[in-house]
Amino acid sequence: MQMKLPRGTRDILPGEVEKWHYVERVFQSICERFQYEEIRTPIFEHTELFQRGVGDTTDIVSKEMYTFQDKKNRSLTLRPEGTASVVRAFVEHKLFGQVNQPVKLYYTGPMFRYERPQGARQRQFTQMGLEALGSNDPAIDAEIISLAMSFYKELGLQNIELVINSLGDKESRLKHKDALVAHFEPQIDEFCADCQVRLHKNPLRILDCKVDHAHPLIATAPSILEFLNEESTSYFAKVKAYLDALGIAYTVDPTLVRGLDYYNHTTFEIMSTAEGFGAKSTLCGGGRYHGLVQEFDGPETPGVGFGLGVERLFAALDVERIELPVARELDCYVITATATAEVKAVTIVNELRLNGFSVEKDYMGRKMKGQLKDADRKNAWFTMILGDTELESGICKLKNMKTGEQTEIDLAAVTAGLQAAREQLEGENK
């Protein structure tokens, strides 16, 4: 029986995976420059973690989670997003007690949501994100936005737009909630069943509904900005002032609410506006949250963070026709001209690899001409030919595949010989 991928998953093959490595290195580099440390959490967690952390009125919890019972009938769920797991680890390992505050963490890894696969949206997808826990300073909101924008720009994306909003503090949100209930309740029967449930539990989710997004009442719904108290207004003004100081352009969108229940104050999305992407597509989203740490029995701790989809990132790179610098190159290809040279070739290849060089030889029984073609396909900088004459003399020729220039090196010191040739080549290319 032919086995195939489960729907909503994909293989990342050699030739493509190098692009993933490059993107991961860029993200790791910029996070470390901003003083964020990596955290790795389990792929599955207790289901209650996401029910409490993400919110039972969200589509993620109510419709999209991969939940299963283990052999002792415990309910476990494949993680649908990264923040809840990071906050759980923050509480469980008492990171709030560390001397260095705020605690700044980043992560990357697979997430899982059961939804209709389309384009860059898969049931197993990869997310990169970060969380800063412990600071109420609006400057750190601007910091994480700057980090995300810098990441996209370092990869070469030009057509991106930052959209921000404020969801206010608890007092502001309660007033806004009452206004939303009053606004939607007279015609709530015109909305989907999910929105009818959300009306009194979390009416803000109605603004984020995928089914009723075109309903006229959505467009005329009361704006959260009308209900921000003095503290929330001041906080949002400071975030915008920091973004202005950093030279980061943004658009304020009062309808931006995000899809998770734990957000308050700053919320933001970074979208691709590239022609050919269709409607504006969200590449990254995040914001500030207060109360999530307490929800997991930790101390009162503010947090702010974001998550970005790697598959969506690659879609944006493709639309803008950006080629990542990931050409795979080979330091040296060792070619054997005779059968008696095989053993020596194996030892030389191993020696060079152990000394830090990328080296290959033929394992398919090719003639010399076929080996040279293979070396060319693999973008080898140098080739080293071994035959009976080289074995007897202890000297072989090292050929620069880019220029055709040849030099002789001692077989008893191949590492030093290749190192000298590579340094000369690098010096010429400066």
Stockholm file with secondary structure:
# STOCKHOLM 1.0

chainA/1-430         MQMKLPRGTRDILPGEVEKWHYVERVFQSICERFQYEEIRTPIFEHTELFQRGVGDTTDIVSKEMYTFQDKKNRSLTLRPEGTASVVRAFVEHKLFGQVNQPVKLYYTGPMFRYERPQGARQRQFTQMGLEALGSNDPAIDAEIISLAMSFYKELGLQNIELVINSLGDKESRLKHKDALVAHFEPQIDEFCADCQVRLHKNPLRILDCKVDHAHPLIATAPSILEFLNEESTSYFAKVKAYLDALGIAYTVDPTLVRGLDYYNHTTFEIMSTAEGFGAKSTLCGGGRYHGLVQEFDGPETPGVGFGLGVERLFAALDVERIELPVARELDCYVITATATAEVKAVTIVNELRLNGFSVEKDYMGRKMKGQLKDADRKNAWFTMILGDTELESGICKLKNMKTGEQTEIDLAAVTAGLQAAREQLEGENK
#=GR chainA/1-430 SS CCCCCCTTCCCCCTTTHHHHHHHHHHHHHHHHHTTCEECCCCSEEEHHHHHHHTCTTSHIIIIICEEEECTTCCEEEECSCSHHHHHHHHHHTTGGGSSSCSEEEEEEEEEECCSCCBTTBCSEEEEEEEEEESCCCHHHHHHHHHHHHHHHHHTTCCCEEEEEEECCCHHHHHHHHHHHHHHHGGGGGGSCHHHHHHHHHCGGGGGGCSSSTTCHHHHTSCCGGGSCCHHHHHHHHHHHHHHHHTTCCCEECTTCCCSCTTCCSEEEEEEECCTTSCSCEEEEEEEEEESHHHHTTCCSCEEEEEEEEHHHHHHHHHHTTCCCSCCCCEEEEEEESSGGGHHHHHHHHHHHHHTTCCEEECCSCCCHHHHHHHHHHTTEEEEEEECHHHHHHSEEEEEETTTCCEEEEEGGGHHHHHHHHHHHHHHHHC
#=GC SS_cons         CCCCCCTTCCCCCTTTHHHHHHHHHHHHHHHHHTTCEECCCCSEEEHHHHHHHTCTTSHIIIIICEEEECTTCCEEEECSCSHHHHHHHHHHTTGGGSSSCSEEEEEEEEEECCSCCBTTBCSEEEEEEEEEESCCCHHHHHHHHHHHHHHHHHTTCCCEEEEEEECCCHHHHHHHHHHHHHHHGGGGGGSCHHHHHHHHHCGGGGGGCSSSTTCHHHHTSCCGGGSCCHHHHHHHHHHHHHHHHTTCCCEECTTCCCSCTTCCSEEEEEEECCTTSCSCEEEEEEEEEESHHHHTTCCSCEEEEEEEEHHHHHHHHHHTTCCCSCCCCEEEEEEESSGGGHHHHHHHHHHHHHTTCCEEECCSCCCHHHHHHHHHHTTEEEEEEECHHHHHHSEEEEEETTTCCEEEEEGGGHHHHHHHHHHHHHHHHC
//
